[in-house]
């Protein structure tokens, strides 16, 4: 008869199969003097002829004193460099009417389920593999207007598009606007079309507007048409164009070594939702052919209790209690300070869950049966020109 532990492990395995059918999940919204010696040498007594010699010798001391005065000057000079490195810079976007820039945004969500251990221990109904969704959009951003607070209305026009989805290692959709054979695909209707956004100096997209024309260009009930329309959804557009690495407007003046943070929650389906605090640190201000470039690093950690209170939707899926979890969440920002434009921003979360069959783990000289699940979330934006 099968033990309760084995029943639980197999039940876990079967439930994990459901994860592959639910897509890749979604993301939600959230630092002494020599004077004393000279006086002592002026003695009274009979040896008066010796005093001039002593005076001459004491004259050497003032010369040494003059030499030592050079050292403070040198110290002052060496202090200039750290002061320059610590001078504050403004981490914010700048907008000028009619300015046009081109960017490429990559977003990817993937998960995989793998069985590890002797083949006989693998359930017959188990089907693992990788399920993923990846989009690459190249677009132009033309600034139409800028208000007194520095917020801009920007016209976004899609120039290139690559869209790839996989289900259990099998490609279910593969579109590339640069391929001639894909010109008739419904997703090609997005090329040359777009929408408008209102974006703040802090990199937040406040409003998405004028998507009707692009939506109308991808009508139909095909999987490709539906996928194209999903790229125009309000929250999807906001996440595509927002720059989460920038600090709030009232905290935009930072120096080397300063930290700031932001919250974000990821939904892992049956494994639950989890909030992270993304902690950013200004590492350096570098010189480039375009001017000064600020470089910041990001490290994501599970959010504190206070942060969790701000995200009531955060929860732990019942399956997560059966798995050991490891994760890595990192990012990097390069901001052109002269132009006020993002050169590059990338953040990636890699999370892994491992469940080992407790009974098979007790068998000597035999690899224990285990279920390994991984999830990846990637966002990258880079300036093309």
C-alpha positions in Angstrom: 0.0 0.0 0.0 1.3 3.5 -0.9 2.3 5.6 2.1 0.7 8.9 3.0 3.9 10.8 2.1 4.0 9.2 -1.4 0.4 10.0 -1.9 1.1 13.6 -1.0 4.1 13.8 -3.3 2.2 12.2 -6.3 -0.7 14.6 -5.6 1.7 17.5 -5.7 3.1 16.2 -9.0 -0.3 16.0 -10.6 -1.3 19.4 -9.4 1.9 20.8 -10.8 0.8 19.6 -14.2 -1.9 22.1 -14.0 0.6 24.9 -13.8 1.7 24.3 -17.4 -1.8 24.9 -18.6 -2.1 28.3 -16.8 0.5 30.3 -18.8 3.4 32.0 -17.3 1.6 34.0 -14.7 1.3 37.7 -14.4 2.9 40.6 -12.6 0.9 42.9 -10.4 1.0 46.1 -8.8 4.3 48.0 -5.9 23.2 55.0 2.1 53.4 70.5 17.1 55.5 73.4 16.6 59.1 73.9 17.1 58.7 77.3 18.9 59.0 75.6 22.2 62.3 74.1 21.2 63.6 77.4 20.0 62.8 79.0 23.4 64.5 76.3 25.2 67.7 76.7 23.2 67.9 80.4 24.3 69.7 79.7 27.6 71.6 82.1 29.7 75.1 81.1 30.7 78.7 81.2 29.7 78.5 79.3 26.5 77.2 82.3 24.6 79.2 81.4 21.4 77.3 78.2 21.0 74.0 80.0 20.8 74.4 81.3 17.2 75.1 77.7 16.1 71.9 76.7 17.9 70.0 79.4 16.3 71.3 78.4 12.9 70.2 74.9 13.6 66.7 76.1 14.7 66.5 77.9 11.4 66.3 74.5 9.8 63.2 73.8 11.7 61.2 76.7 10.2 62.3 75.4 6.8 60.9 72.0 7.7 57.8 73.7 8.9 57.4 75.4 5.5 57.9 72.0 3.9 55.2 70.5 6.1 52.8 73.2 5.0 53.0 71.8 1.5 51.4 68.6 2.8 48.1 70.2 3.8 47.9 71.7 0.3 48.4 68.2 -1.1 45.7 66.8 1.3 43.3 69.5 0.1 43.9 68.6 -3.5 43.3 64.9 -2.9 40.0 65.7 -1.1 38.6 67.2 -4.3 38.3 63.9 -6.1 36.1 62.2 -3.5 34.0 65.3 -3.3 33.4 65.3 -7.0 32.5 61.6 -6.9 30.0 62.3 -4.2 28.3 65.2 -5.8 24.6 64.7 -6.3 23.1 64.0 -9.7 19.4 64.0 -10.7 18.1 60.7 -11.8 15.1 61.7 -13.9 13.8 61.6 -17.5 13.9 64.9 -19.5 11.5 65.6 -22.3 11.7 68.2 -25.2 8.8 68.7 -27.6 9.3 67.0 -31.0 12.2 64.9 -29.7 12.3 61.4 -31.2 14.0 58.4 -29.7 14.0 54.7 -30.6 13.9 52.0 -28.0 13.6 48.2 -27.9 11.7 46.5 -25.1 12.0 42.8 -24.3 9.6 41.1 -21.9 9.7 37.4 -21.1 7.9 35.0 -18.7 8.7 31.4 -18.5 8.3 28.4 -16.2 9.4 24.8 -16.4 8.6 21.5 -14.6 11.2 18.7 -14.5 11.1 15.2 -13.0 14.4 14.1 -11.4 15.3 10.6 -10.3 15.1 7.0 -11.5 12.8 6.5 -14.5 10.6 3.9 -12.7 9.6 6.5 -10.1 8.3 8.9 -12.7 4.4 9.0 -12.7 3.1 7.8 -16.1 0.8 10.9 -16.4 3.7 13.3 -15.8 4.4 15.7 -18.7 7.0 18.4 -17.9 8.7 20.9 -20.1 9.1 24.6 -20.7 6.3 27.0 -21.2 7.2 30.6 -22.1 6.1 33.8 -23.7 8.5 36.4 -25.1 7.9 39.7 -26.9 10.4 42.1 -28.4 9.1 45.4 -29.5 11.1 48.2 -31.2 9.3 51.5 -31.2 9.8 55.2 -31.7 8.8 57.7 -29.0 8.0 61.2 -30.2 7.3 63.9 -27.5 4.2 65.8 -28.4 4.0 68.2 -25.4 5.5 68.8 -21.9 3.6 70.4 -19.0 5.0 72.6 -16.2 5.7 69.6 -14.0 7.9 68.0 -16.7 5.3 65.3 -17.6 5.2 64.4 -21.3 2.6 63.2 -23.8 4.5 60.8 -26.1 3.4 59.2 -29.3 4.5 55.6 -29.5 4.8 53.9 -33.0 5.7 50.2 -33.3 8.4 49.6 -35.9 9.4 46.0 -35.3 7.8 43.1 -33.4 8.9 39.6 -32.5 6.6 37.3 -30.6 7.3 33.8 -29.5 5.4 31.4 -27.3 6.1 27.8 -26.2 3.9 25.2 -24.5 5.8 22.2 -23.0 8.8 22.9 -25.3 6.6 23.1 -28.4 6.4 26.4 -30.3 2.8 27.5 -30.5 3.4 30.9 -32.0 6.4 32.5 -33.8 6.1 35.9 -35.4 8.8 38.1 -36.7 7.9 41.3 -38.6 11.2 41.2 -40.4 10.4 37.9 -42.1 8.6 38.3 -45.5 6.5 35.2 -44.9 5.0 36.8 -41.8 3.7 40.0 -43.6 0.2 38.3 -43.8 0.1 37.4 -40.1 -2.5 39.3 -38.1 0.2 40.5 -35.7 1.8 42.4 -38.6 -1.2 44.8 -38.4 0.6 46.4 -35.4 3.5 47.6 -37.5 3.3 51.3 -38.1 0.6 51.8 -35.5 0.7 52.6 -31.9 -0.8 54.7 -29.1 0.0 57.7 -26.8 1.1 57.7 -23.2 1.6 60.3 -20.4 4.9 59.7 -18.7 6.5 61.4 -15.7 10.1 62.4 -15.1 10.2 59.6 -12.5 9.5 57.1 -15.3 5.9 56.3 -14.4 3.3 55.9 -17.2 0.2 57.6 -15.8 -2.2 57.2 -18.7 -2.5 55.1 -21.9 -4.5 56.8 -24.7 -5.4 56.3 -28.4 -5.2 52.6 -28.7 -8.3 52.2 -30.9 -6.6 52.5 -34.2 -4.1 49.7 -33.4 -6.8 47.6 -31.8 -8.9 47.8 -35.0 -5.9 46.8 -37.1 -5.8 43.3 -35.4 -9.4 42.3 -35.4 -10.3 38.6 -35.5 -10.6 35.6 -33.3 -7.3 33.9 -34.2 -4.7 33.2 -31.6 -2.3 35.7 -33.3 -5.0 38.5 -33.3 -5.7 37.9 -29.7 -2.0 38.0 -28.8 -1.6 41.2 -30.7 -4.5 42.9 -28.9 -3.1 41.7 -25.6 0.0 43.8 -26.3 -2.2 46.9 -26.3 -3.8 46.3 -22.9 -3.5 49.3 -20.5 -1.4 47.6 -17.8 0.8 45.8 -20.3 1.6 49.1 -22.0 2.3 50.8 -18.6 4.7 48.1 -17.7 6.4 48.2 -21.1 7.2 51.9 -20.9 7.7 52.5 -17.2 11.2 52.7 -15.8 10.9 51.3 -12.3 14.6 52.0 -11.4 14.1 55.7 -11.1 13.5 57.2 -7.7 10.5 59.3 -6.8 10.5 62.9 -8.0 11.2 64.4 -4.5 14.1 61.9 -4.0 15.7 62.2 -7.5 18.9 63.9 -6.2 21.3 61.1 -5.3 25.0 60.7 -4.7 27.3 57.8 -5.2 26.5 55.1 -2.7 22.9 56.3 -2.1 20.0 53.8 -2.0 16.3 54.0 -2.9 13.7 51.2 -3.3 10.5 50.2 -5.0 8.1 47.3 -4.5 6.8 44.7 -7.0 4.6 41.6 -6.7 4.8 38.5 -8.9 2.0 35.9 -9.2 3.2 32.3 -9.5 -0.2 30.7 -9.7 -0.6 27.7 -7.4 2.7 28.6 -5.8 1.3 31.9 -4.6 2.1 35.5 -5.1 5.2 37.1 -3.6 6.3 40.7 -3.1 9.9 42.0 -3.4 11.6 45.1 -2.4 13.9 46.2 -5.3 16.8 48.1 -3.6 18.8 50.3 -6.0 22.2 51.8 -5.4 24.0 54.5 -7.4 27.4 52.8 -8.2 29.1 55.4 -10.4 28.8 58.3 -12.8 30.8 57.5 -15.9 32.0 59.4 -18.9 30.8 58.4 -22.4 30.8 59.9 -25.8 27.3 61.2 -25.0 28.3 62.8 -21.7 27.8 61.7 -18.1 26.1 58.3 -17.5 24.8 57.2 -14.1 25.1 53.5 -13.3 22.9 51.9 -10.7 22.6 48.3 -9.5 19.5 46.6 -8.2 19.1 43.7 -5.8 15.6 42.4 -5.0 14.8 40.8 -1.6 11.5 39.5 -0.2 9.6 42.5 1.1 9.5 43.4 4.7 6.3 43.0 6.8 5.5 46.7 6.3 5.8 46.3 2.6 3.6 43.2 2.7 0.9 45.1 4.4 0.7 47.4 1.3 0.1 44.3 -0.8 -2.9 42.5 0.6 -3.0 40.3 -2.5 0.3 38.7 -1.5 -0.3 35.1 -0.6 1.4 31.7 -0.3 0.0 29.0 -2.5 -0.6 25.7 -0.8 1.9 24.0 -3.0 4.7 26.4 -1.9 4.8 24.8 1.5 5.9 21.5 -0.1 8.8 23.0 -1.9 12.2 24.5 -0.9 12.6 27.8 -2.7 15.7 29.7 -3.9 15.7 32.9 -5.9 17.8 35.6 -7.5 16.5 39.0 -8.4 18.9 41.5 -9.9 18.9 44.6 -12.2 21.1 47.3 -13.7 20.3 50.9 -14.9 22.3 53.2 -17.2 20.9 56.7 -17.5 22.2 59.4 -19.8 22.2 62.4 -17.5 22.7 65.0 -20.2 19.8 63.9 -22.3 17.7 62.6 -19.5 17.2 59.3 -21.4 17.5 55.7 -20.4 20.4 54.0 -22.1 19.6 50.6 -20.7 17.6 49.0 -17.9 17.4 45.3 -17.2 15.9 43.3 -14.4 15.5 39.6 -14.1 14.0 37.3 -11.4 14.9 33.6 -11.3 13.1 31.5 -8.8 13.3 27.7 -8.3 11.2 25.3 -6.2 12.4 21.7 -5.3 10.3 19.0 -3.7 12.0 15.7 -2.9 10.1 12.5 -2.2 10.9 11.9 1.5 10.7 8.1 1.2 13.0 7.7 -1.8 15.4 10.1 -0.1 16.0 7.6 2.6 17.1 4.8 0.2 20.9 4.5 0.2 22.9 4.5 -3.1 19.8 5.7 -5.1 19.0 9.1 -6.5 15.9 10.4 -4.8 12.8 11.2 -6.8 12.2 15.0 -7.0 10.2 17.6 -8.8 12.0 20.8 -9.8 10.1 23.9 -11.0 11.6 27.1 -12.2 10.2 30.5 -13.1 11.9 33.5 -14.9 10.6 37.0 -15.3 12.7 39.4 -17.6 12.3 43.0 -18.5 14.8 45.0 -20.6 14.7 48.3 -22.4 17.5 49.8 -24.4 17.9 52.9 -26.4 18.7 52.3 -30.1 19.3 55.9 -31.0 
